[in-house]
Amino acid sequence: SSVIKADEIIVGTAADNKNVAPFVNSYPNSWLEMVYTAEEIGQACTIGSIAFQYYEGPSLDVNDIRIYLAETDKSSFENKSDWTPESELTLVYSGTNLILGDEEWESFRLDTPFEYSGEKNLAVVVAKTAGYIQLTLTWACYNSANSVMFTASDTDPAFAQYPTADGLAVYSKKPVMKLIEPAAKLAAPTN
């Protein structure tokens, strides 16, 4: 019989590796949105951490990363302006002075766990600023048509904020993602 690890859900199977999603390593300043379907995730869950699977390449020092989540009806991006409305995004993680690519799973423990209903799809936004680029740092990904969209800039840190214009590209290589439920709280001892 198979053992399912109840506290982890791995979404997608590595079929390729790219430097674009989830951190747009080819630009210092970026905003990237991905859509994972309810079918891919497979269940409702409380998301305590999100992790992305490192593939290869040297690490990258980043100034800051923010992650936002939203439940959405869309399963892909229709065009380069199809951002999830800012009012629907929940900031779940904010961190500074991080190193990407120094562990098998690049994991982000959410500041606030996110209750995912399992009924709609999940939009995952990763915003980042860095002082340089790292073209050969890649992440495990798989084919998923028009499931990733991003905008980015070499020089303007405003591109790590909610986009006010069309994205640079809609993209079909989606990162393998691991959702980790928060550690169970131990019940108080009873006398």
PEHU-V178331 format. One line per field, one symbol per residue. phi: phi as a letter, one per 40 degrees, with the letter a starting at -180 (. if undefined). psi: psi as a letter, one per 30 degrees, with the letter a starting at -180 (. if undefined). A space follows every 50 residues. Layout:
phi->???
psi->???
This chain:
phi->.cbccccbbcbgbdbaaaccccbfccbcbabbbbbbcdcccgacacccab bbccbahccbcbcabbbbbacaccbaccacbcccddcccbcbaaabfbbc gbacbcbbcccbdbcccgcbcbcbbbbabacabacccbbcaacadfbbaa baacbbccccbdcbadccabbbbbccbbbbccdccccccbc
psi->klkkjfgkjkjlkkflklgdkggiffkekljkklkkleeeeflkljjelk kkjkdllllkkkelkkkklkklfkflkelgghkkkeffkkjfkkllilkk gglekjkjjkekkkjkffelljkkkjklklfllifgjlkkllkjkhfkkl llkefjfffglkkglllelklgjkkkkkkkllkkkkkkkk.
